[in-house]
Amino acid sequence: MHSSSTYQERASRLPGAVVWTKRAVGRTGAARAPVPTAVLPALPVLPDGCMDLLWTEGRLLVAGPDTHAFHPDPALRGPWAGVRFRPGAAPALLGVPAHELLDRRVELADLRPSSEVRCLTERIDAAPDPAAALEALALRLAAEARPEDPLVRAVAASLAAGRSVAATAETVGLGARQLHRRSLAAFGYGPKTLARILRMQRALALARGGVPLADTAARTGYADQAHLARDVRQLAGLPVTALLRC
């Protein structure tokens, strides 16, 4: 969830990624906080299976995959810029399995040499368009990384399309245990959790487009509207009706 008055996003030159910006909120000059527990003040950030590379003045960070709604700290005013990678893409770029960053926000210097990150941070701080400079960094990391595993992309695409975990495993030619192990490294959690998160995102997209909740539930594989409501509340921490008003 994002506040449209201060948040903007666009497609990235990196395939499947999104570049977003969040303008500073309120006065500036507050003391620097520890590693952020949020990136978008005021509204919860819902799990989406993705990881983000983040910039705010003087800092580069990584947001790991979330299993539940992430509640921002209003004291972290920004401005912020981010590159949101498609599910499964970030671990190869960052050189760390996704499950090690599950429900975490960490300094990029914890994952890469601190001297390198210091130079990168200074360069992005000085750029006329920090979001574009951050995107250039993401493109560089992608060019230096090993090629993205086509199996990971196939798993993400299958689950995003609403196929079952069993059908997905059969499609990619993996047993249940192998699929679970590969999913932990690529997405941060097993395929059942990823499927549940992606189903919630599909349902919210339909409901925000005006599809009635009962029809949304039927079209996205929930047993009924009550099942949809329970699942969204468990993942998002808010009733689905409240999310649709934001």
C-alpha positions in Angstrom: 0.0 0.0 0.0 1.3 3.4 -0.9 0.3 7.0 -0.4 -0.3 8.3 -3.9 0.4 11.9 -3.0 4.0 11.1 -2.2 4.7 7.7 -3.9 5.4 7.1 -7.6 6.6 4.2 -9.6 7.6 3.3 -13.1 8.8 0.2 -15.0 12.6 -0.3 -14.8 15.0 -0.9 -17.6 15.8 -4.1 -15.6 13.3 -6.6 -16.9 10.5 -7.3 -14.4 11.6 -4.7 -11.9 9.9 -1.4 -10.8 11.6 1.8 -9.8 9.8 3.8 -7.1 10.2 7.0 -5.2 8.8 8.3 -2.0 9.0 12.0 -1.2 10.1 13.3 2.2 7.3 13.7 4.6 7.2 16.6 7.1 10.3 18.4 8.4 13.8 17.1 7.9 16.8 17.2 10.1 15.8 14.4 12.5 18.6 12.2 13.8 19.4 9.1 11.8 17.6 6.0 13.0 19.0 2.5 13.2 18.4 0.2 10.3 14.9 1.1 9.1 11.9 -1.0 10.1 10.0 0.6 7.2 10.3 2.2 3.9 7.0 3.8 3.2 5.7 5.9 6.1 2.1 5.6 7.4 0.6 2.8 5.4 1.5 -0.9 5.7 3.6 -2.5 3.1 2.0 -5.8 2.0 3.9 -9.0 1.3 4.3 -9.4 -2.5 7.1 -12.0 -2.9 9.6 -9.3 -3.9 12.8 -7.8 -2.5 13.9 -4.2 -2.9 17.2 -2.3 -3.1 16.7 1.0 -1.2 18.3 4.4 -1.0 17.8 7.2 1.4 20.3 10.0 1.9 23.6 8.5 3.2 22.3 4.9 3.1 21.8 1.9 0.9 19.7 -1.0 2.2 18.0 -4.2 1.1 14.4 -5.1 2.1 14.0 -8.8 2.3 10.8 -10.7 1.4 7.9 -10.3 3.8 5.6 -12.9 5.3 3.3 -10.3 6.8 2.4 -6.6 6.6 5.3 -4.4 7.3 4.4 -1.3 9.4 6.6 1.7 8.8 8.1 4.0 11.4 6.6 7.5 10.8 9.9 9.0 12.0 11.7 7.8 8.8 10.7 10.7 6.6 12.8 10.1 3.5 13.1 10.9 0.7 13.4 7.3 -0.5 14.0 5.5 -3.8 13.8 1.8 -4.5 14.2 -0.8 -7.1 11.7 -3.7 -6.5 12.9 -6.9 -8.1 10.5 -9.5 -9.4 10.1 -12.6 -7.2 13.2 -14.7 -7.2 15.5 -12.2 -9.0 17.3 -10.4 -6.2 19.3 -13.3 -4.5 21.5 -13.7 -7.6 22.2 -10.0 -7.8 23.0 -9.6 -4.1 24.8 -12.9 -3.6 22.6 -14.0 -0.6 19.8 -16.5 -0.3 16.4 -14.9 0.2 15.6 -16.8 3.3 18.5 -15.1 5.1 16.7 -11.7 4.7 13.2 -12.9 5.5 11.2 -10.1 7.2 14.4 -8.0 7.5 15.8 -4.7 6.3 19.6 -4.6 6.3 22.4 -2.3 5.3 23.8 -3.2 1.8 27.2 -2.9 3.6 26.3 -6.1 5.5 26.2 -7.9 2.2 29.0 -6.3 0.1 32.3 -4.6 1.0 31.8 -1.5 3.1 34.2 0.6 1.0 32.4 -0.2 -2.2 29.0 0.6 -0.6 30.4 3.9 0.8 31.4 5.0 -2.7 28.1 3.9 -4.2 26.2 5.8 -1.5 28.1 9.0 -2.1 27.6 8.7 -5.9 23.8 8.2 -5.5 23.6 11.0 -2.9 25.2 13.4 -5.4 23.2 12.3 -8.4 20.6 14.8 -9.7 18.1 11.8 -9.9 18.9 9.3 -7.1 16.3 6.9 -8.4 17.9 6.7 -11.8 21.3 6.3 -10.2 20.0 3.5 -8.0 18.5 1.8 -11.1 21.9 2.1 -12.8 23.4 0.3 -9.8 20.8 -2.5 -10.0 21.5 -2.8 -13.7 25.2 -3.1 -13.0 24.6 -5.8 -10.3 22.5 -7.7 -12.8 25.2 -7.6 -15.5 27.8 -8.9 -13.0 25.6 -11.6 -11.5 25.2 -15.1 -12.8 22.2 -15.6 -15.2 18.8 -15.8 -13.5 17.7 -19.4 -13.1 14.9 -20.1 -15.6 13.5 -22.6 -13.2 13.0 -19.9 -10.6 11.2 -17.7 -13.1 9.0 -20.7 -14.2 8.0 -21.4 -10.6 7.1 -17.7 -9.9 5.2 -17.4 -13.2 3.2 -20.6 -12.5 2.2 -19.7 -9.0 1.4 -16.1 -10.0 -1.0 -17.5 -12.6 -2.8 -19.4 -9.8 -1.5 -22.9 -10.5 -1.2 -25.3 -7.6 2.1 -26.1 -5.9 1.7 -29.7 -7.1 1.1 -28.7 -10.7 4.0 -26.2 -10.5 6.4 -28.9 -9.2 5.3 -31.2 -12.1 5.8 -28.5 -14.7 9.3 -27.7 -13.6 10.3 -31.3 -13.0 11.0 -31.1 -9.3 9.9 -33.1 -6.3 8.2 -31.5 -3.4 11.3 -31.3 -1.2 13.5 -30.0 -4.1 10.9 -27.3 -4.9 10.7 -26.2 -1.3 14.5 -26.0 -1.0 14.9 -24.0 -4.2 12.0 -21.7 -3.2 13.6 -20.9 0.2 16.8 -19.7 -1.6 15.0 -17.8 -4.3 11.9 -16.4 -2.6 12.6 -16.6 1.1 9.8 -19.1 1.8 8.3 -22.2 0.5 6.0 -22.4 -2.6 2.8 -22.7 -0.5 3.6 -19.4 1.2 4.5 -17.7 -2.1 1.4 -19.0 -3.7 -0.7 -17.6 -0.9 0.9 -14.2 -1.1 0.6 -13.9 -4.8 -3.1 -15.0 -4.6 -3.8 -12.2 -2.1 -2.1 -9.7 -4.5 -4.3 -11.0 -7.4 -7.4 -10.7 -5.3 -6.6 -7.1 -4.2 -5.9 -6.1 -7.8 -9.3 -7.4 -8.9 -11.2 -5.9 -6.0 -9.5 -2.5 -6.5 -10.6 -2.8 -10.1 -14.2 -3.0 -9.0 -14.8 -6.7 -9.0 -17.2 -7.6 -6.1 -15.5 -9.5 -3.3 -17.5 -12.7 -3.8 -16.6 -12.8 -7.5 -13.0 -11.9 -6.6 -12.8 -14.9 -4.2 -14.2 -17.3 -6.8 -11.8 -16.1 -9.5 -8.7 -16.3 -7.4 -9.2 -19.7 -5.8 -10.6 -18.9 -2.4 -13.4 -21.2 -1.1 -15.6 -18.2 -0.5 -15.6 -14.5 0.4 -15.1 -15.4 4.1 -12.0 -17.4 3.2 -10.6 -14.4 1.3 -11.3 -12.0 4.2 -9.6 -14.3 6.7 -6.5 -14.8 4.5 -6.1 -11.1 3.7 -6.4 -10.2 7.4 -3.8 -12.7 8.4 -1.3 -11.5 5.8 -2.1 -7.8 5.8 -3.2 -7.2 9.4 -6.2 -5.3 8.2 -9.7 -6.2 6.8 -9.9 -6.4 3.1 -12.5 -3.6 3.1 -10.0 -1.3 4.9 -7.3 -2.0 2.4 -9.6 -1.1 -0.5 -10.3 2.3 1.1 -6.6 3.2 1.2 
